[in-house]
Amino acid sequence: MVLVKILGLIDLLASIVFLSIIFSISLPIQITLFFGASLFVKGLFILTGDLLSVVDIVSSLTLLISLFFMPASFILWVLSLFLMSKGAASFL
């Protein structure tokens, strides 16, 4: 149960990173890389049959792309809300 809460916390913190990108709040590159890599590793759970891991892989790729240019705001909002909902559901 603790692992589920830790992974949910990663989702919540990654959604905060997405919100900081949306609102043009400058974060260190290491934070964006850390959450991009951690979401990618979490996304590898798709190999076990977890379909929501696709959201993690898409989010990690979007975070890594956001290092070079600004993705569409709509995509950032949608991914942020998905990650928030996944993170909140893991604490229930």
SVG drawing of the C-alpha trace seen along z (x, -y; Angstrom):
<svg xmlns="http://www.w3.org/2000/svg" viewBox="-11 -32 30 40">
<polyline fill="none" stroke="black" stroke-width="0.4" points="0.0,0.0 2.9,-2.4 4.3,-1.9 0.9,-2.9 0.9,-6.1 4.5,-6.9 3.7,-6.4 0.6,-8.6 2.7,-11.3 5.0,-11.2 1.9,-11.7 0.8,-14.7 4.2,-16.3 4.5,-15.7 1.2,-17.4 2.6,-20.4 5.5,-20.5 3.0,-20.6 1.2,-23.4 4.5,-25.3 5.1,-24.9 1.6,-26.2 2.0,-29.2 5.7,-29.8 7.2,-29.3 10.8,-28.5 12.0,-25.2 15.4,-23.7 16.0,-21.3 16.9,-18.6 13.4,-18.6 11.8,-18.2 14.2,-15.5 13.6,-13.6 9.9,-13.6 10.1,-12.8 12.3,-9.8 10.3,-8.7 7.0,-8.8 8.7,-6.8 9.8,-4.1 6.3,-4.1 4.9,-3.8 6.8,-0.6 4.1,1.0 2.1,1.2 4.1,4.4 2.1,5.9 -1.2,4.9 -1.9,1.6 -3.5,-0.6 -3.3,-3.8 0.5,-3.6 0.0,-5.0 -0.7,-8.3 2.6,-8.1 4.6,-7.4 2.8,-10.2 3.4,-12.6 7.1,-11.7 7.6,-12.3 5.7,-15.6 7.9,-16.7 11.1,-15.9 9.8,-17.7 8.9,-20.7 12.6,-21.2 13.1,-22.3 9.9,-24.0 6.5,-24.8 3.8,-22.2 0.2,-23.2 -1.4,-24.5 -4.4,-22.2 -2.2,-19.1 -0.5,-20.3 -3.8,-20.9 -5.2,-17.5 -2.1,-15.6 -1.9,-17.6 -5.5,-16.8 -5.0,-13.1 -2.0,-12.9 -3.8,-14.8 -6.8,-12.4 -4.5,-9.3 -2.5,-10.7 -5.6,-11.6 -7.2,-8.1 -4.1,-6.4 -4.6,-8.1 -8.2,-6.8"/>
</svg>
